[in-house]
Amino acid sequence: MNFMKGSLFHRSTEPEEVEIIEESGGGVLAVWGSPGCGKTVTAVKIAKHLASQKKNVALLLCDMTAPMMPCICPPSELECDKSLGSIFAAQRISVNLIKHNLTTHKKLSYLTMLGLRKGENEYTYAACTKQQAEELIRGLREIVPYVVIDCSSYIANDILSAVALMEADSVLRLANADLKSISYLSSQLPLLRDAKWDTDKQYKTASNVKSQQAGDHMSQALGTVAFTLPHSAELEGQYLAGNLLADLSMKDSRVFRKEIEKIAREVFGC
């Protein structure tokens, strides 16, 4: 729902009457997978697609060892630059505390983000507890109808990512079509089974698939997948430049864009 004119995240110095607009659909999607499989890229593009459809969406960046906020867009594009870590300084996490620490974008008014800033690390702030992680995700559900969570790969040492995988309505499980990626996921899945992870809410996704990996090779490595995200040189360039919120316009990105739209329809119904 929208609290301010234009969108939920519009900033104004003048007080305005709260406007409540109900939205159909929504939910929490956690994006998780092996290291280097494109979790952040995929999460950002899904969140951007939802925002472009005028859906109020929050993007939560869980990685505490390698802050991903600097990889998403230039600092000059942000209206305000807050840190996820500031939230964990509080013993209890409220909706108002979350709202106060949202990072907003100047042009994408339907998108807000939470993550560590450049130069911060897991020791900059107090460690996140299981209770705080649950309160944070619960609070985001109250603030926006759509939540996309970019989980870190190392769930054994990352409480926020582990809780996100448990609390999410759906999980996009990414893997590259190579043995290292498959081996990593095989080593982590038993940790989730011990916590009674709901395997029915997972969407197995092949990520960064190159032309030589198509067909039989991918099926042999990953088995049946729900979605296939192809390699895109344009997308790789955006990631290296720290500009993932830019539009994808080149021909080699067309299939990737369509697959992101397909994921949004399947997971969120939009």
Secondary structure, 3 states (H helix, E strand, C coil): CCCCCCCCCCCCCCCCCCCCCCCCCCEEEEEEECCCCCHHHHHHHHHHHHHHCCCCEEEEECCCCCCCHHHCCCHHHECCCCCHHHHHHCCCCCHHHHHHCCEEECCCCCEEEECCCCCCCCCCCCCCCHHHHHHHHHHHHHHCCEEEEECCCCHHHCHHHHHHHHHCCEEEEEECCCHHHHHHHHHHHHHHHHCCCCHHHEEEEEEEECHHHCCHHHHHHHCCCCEEEECCHHHHHHHHHCCCCCCCCCHHHHHHHHHHHHHHHHHHCC
